Amino acid sequence: MKHDPMIAGKRKAVNLSLDTGIVAAAREAGVNLSRVTEAALRMAVREEQERRWKKENEAAIAAFAEWYEREGDPLANLRVV
């Protein structure tokens, strides 16, 4: 099984430039900037990975969709009505 580097693990200190108003509002609201930033980055990375996967595999996906249209559902005879 491949290791997923996006699963919570060690922390690394980094420098970010954020809008001062957003930072002030977040602090006033008690929002943990690190956790929110981490969650947003995790979502953005997963979305980009999915976009790239779909692009890399679009020919295979299209070929399967075409085959399915032509041949039909291979498990149709196993369905209980």
MOMO-V50651 format. One record per helix or strand of 2 or more residues. SS is the DSSP state (alpha for helix, beta for strand). FROM is the first residue (numbers start at 0). TO is the last residue. If there is no record, write none. Layout:
SS:FROM:TO
SS:FROM:TO
//
This chain:
alpha:19:28
alpha:32:55
alpha:57:70
alpha:75:77
//
